[in-house]
């Protein structure tokens, strides 16, 4: 049973995380150029604050010393307080006319990672970058992986890094040296049927992997864009359960609440057909439900 967090909608909701100090949910509206957060106890009709951004915020992460890291179109910025000044930490290495930052988060050692999206979606030049505040170049983004159209599904589990390319319907995995921050060769960890394959099999289309989160046991929970579901996968990439949703385009899940057993998911309505939005009026809202599975605490930027 999914419940809408509040009545407001995002054009393209993304990048949710639960802030344990504030007991608040944060997320972004990429197309609406805003960062949002809850104030007060979580429940239907909770107060939501909206902070307008000068550019599209692809993703956000909390900082250990307070405030946020925000990946805008032209670079990664630091905000010391809600509604405060945005200070550029690392300029983008891509052409902001053709690419923007999309999915991202911090790893357990406090490094900030963000992938890009090629907006024309004609060249596989989307790249995954890392910003290490304690590295040899603390103000520079380091390219870590590429060969993608749309960066999504980033997650870290011990010595494994997960990263999805949404249009290819594939989630890749790398062996990852956490301390030295080096990636080995990539492998396809899980691939889903595309629309043509589903039609040929006379099966319903299940969507393509968008944002993701991990639970406490290493399970990978993927939002399936255009599939109206979350896919709960085990550490081997096998489906444990499908979680149907009242929105066609979920974008990213996260666990939150005091016990990390409340599952939140953002969603999109931008560019969706009018008849779909009429059938699924929750499109663009944040939805939540309770689960037996527990999540992991968010990782903070270690500045």
N, C-alpha and C positions, 0 to 999 in steps of 0.2 A: 504494500500500500504506500504509494508515493504522495507526499504532501508538498504543496507549493510554499516556499519560504515566505514570499510576500506577493503582492499583486503586480509589482512592477516587472517589466520585461527588458531584456537586453537584445540588441540586434545580433550580437555574437558573444555570448558569455563564455568565459574561459578562465583558466589558471586559478581555480579555487584552492585555498589552503585554510586550515584551522589554526588560529593563533592561540597557543595554550596560556600565555600570560593574560591576554585580554578576554579569553573565552569568546572570541569573535570569529566569524567567517569572513574571509576576504576573497574577492574575485575581480575580474575585469570584464568590461564590455569593449572588445577590440574595435568594432565598427562604430560604436557610440563614443569612443575616445574617453573612457572613464574608468576609474578604480572605485570599487564599492566595498563596503563592510557593514556587518550587522552591529547593532548596539543593544545590549540587553539579552535576556534569556531567549534561546532559540525556540521558535514556535511560529505557527501561522500568524502573519501580520507583524512580525518583528520589525523594529525600526531599522531602516537601511540608509546609510549615508553614501552620497555619491560625490566623487572628486573628479572634476573635469581635467582632462589631460590635453596638452598641446598637439599631440600626435597619437596614433594608435598604440596602446599599450599591449604588446604581445603576451607578456607574462610578468609576474611579480614574485618576489620572495621577501620574507621578513629578514631583518638584520639583527644580529645579536645585541648591538648597542642601541637598538631602537630604530623605528622607521622601516622603510622599504627600499628594496632594489627594484627598479622599474626598467624593463627593456622597451624603449620606444623605437619608432621606425629608424631613427638615425644614430642610435647608440644606447648604451646602458647608463642609467642615471641613478643617483642616490637621493632619497628624500628622508630627511632626519626626523620629520614629524608629519602627521596627517595634515594635508593642505598646505604644507610648507614648500620651500624652494626646491626645485629639481636641479641637482648639480651633476654635470656630465662626468662620469668615471671613465668610460671607454667608448670612443667613437666607433661606429659600425665600420666593418671592413667591406661591406657590400654596397652596391648602388641603391640608395633608398628609393629611386624612381621605379625600380623593378622588383626589389625584395624588401621584406620587412621581417622583424623578429616575430616569432610565433610562440611555440611551446617552450617552457623552460622552468627550472627550479634549482635549488642548491643540493649539493651532495653532502654526505655525512661529515666531510672535513671542512665544510663551509665555503666551498667554491661555487660560484654561480655559473650555471650552464644555460644556454639559450640557442635554439635552432631557428633557422630562417625559412621563409616561404617565398617561392618564386611566383609572383602574382599572375603573370601570363600562363603559368603552368605548362611551358613549352620546353624548358631546359632543366636538366637535372643538376642544378647548381646550388640548391639549398644546402646549407652547411650547419653543423653543430659546433658551437664555440664554447670555450670555457674561460672564465675570468677568475684568476686565482689571486686573492688579496695578499697572499704571503709568497707568491712565486717570484721568479727573477724579473718578470715584467708585470707588476701588479696593476698597471693602468692599461693593459693591452689585452684584447681578446685573442685567444689561441684557437685556430681551427683544429678540430679533433676528428671529425668524420664528415663525409659528404655523399654525393651521388643520390640526391633525393629531390623531389619536387616540393613537398610540404613536410616540414619537421614536426613530429608529434610523438606522443607516447613515451616520453623520457622517464626512465626510472632506474634506480640504483639498488642492487641487492648483493652485498658482499663484493665478490670479485666479478660480478656481471653487470654490464650496462645495457639497458634496453633502449631502443630508439625506433620509432615507426615512421614509415613514409606512407602517408594516408592514401594517395592515389594508386599506389602499387598494391594495396591491400596486405602489406607485409609488415611484420614486426621483426627487426633484426636484433641480434645480441652479440656482444663483444666480451671476451675475457678482458678484465680491467684490473690493472695494477693500481690499487686505490691510493697508496702512499706516493708513488712516483708519477701517478696520473698518466699512465700509458695504456693504450688500447691495442689488443691483438687483432687478428683477422676477424671480420664479421661473418656471421652466419644467419640464415633465415631461421628464426625461432618459431614463428607461426605465420602462415599465410591463409587468408580467407578468400572465399570465392568472390570473383568480381561479378558484375551484373550479367555479362554474357554467359559466364559459366553457370550461374544460378539459373538463368533462363533455359540453357541447354539441358540442365538436370531437372527442369520443371520444379524448381525449388524456390521459395521466397528469397529475395535478396536480403542478406543479413547485415549489410552495411560495411563500412571500412574503418579501420582503427584510427581513432583520434587520440585525445588525451588519455592518460592512465595514472593509476596509483597502485601501490603495493600494500598488501595486508601484512600482519605480523608474522605469518608463516611463509611468506615469500610468494603468495598468490598475486597474480597480475590482473587488475581490473581495468578493462578497456572500454571506453565509450565508443560505440559503433555508429558513426555518422551516417545518416540516412537509413539506419537499421532499427531505430526505435528500441534499442536494448543496450545493456551493458553485458560484456562477456567476462565472466569470472574464469580465469585460467590458472592451472596449477603450474609449479615451477618447470615442468616439462613442456608447457605450452598447450596442454589439453584442456578442453572446455570442462569446467566443473558444473557451471550453471549459467543459464541465460536469465538476465533480469529485465523483463519487458518494461518499457517506459511509455508514458503518455505524450511523448514528444518524438518526432521523427529524427531529429538531429541532436542527440546528446553530444557534448563536446569534451567534458573531462570530469572524472569523479575525484573525490577525496574523502577521507574519513575524518570525523571531528567529534565534538562533544567531549565532556569531561572524561569519558571512558573510551573514546575513539571508536565507538560502535554506532555512531550516526553516519550514514553514508549520504553525502551530498553529490549532486551532479548538476553542472551547468549545461545550458542548451542554446540553440540558435534559432532565429526566425528570419534572418536576412536572406533575401532571394528565394524564399520558399513560396510555393503556389498558394493562392488565396484559399482554395478548397482544403488544402492540407491544414492551414492555420485555423480554418473554421472547425475542422474535425479535432484539431489538437491545440486548443487555445492556450495551453501551458507552454507552448514553444517560446523559447527565450527566457523562461523563468528558471530559478534555482529550485530543484526538487530535493527532498530528503526522505529517508526511511531509516528504520532501525535494522541492524544486522547482528547475527551471532558472531560473525568475524570481527576482529578488532584491527584497526589500522596502525600505522606507525606515526610517531610525532613528526611534525614538519622539521626540516633541516634549515638552520639559520645561516645567513651570510656572516662569515667570521671576520668582521672588520674591526 
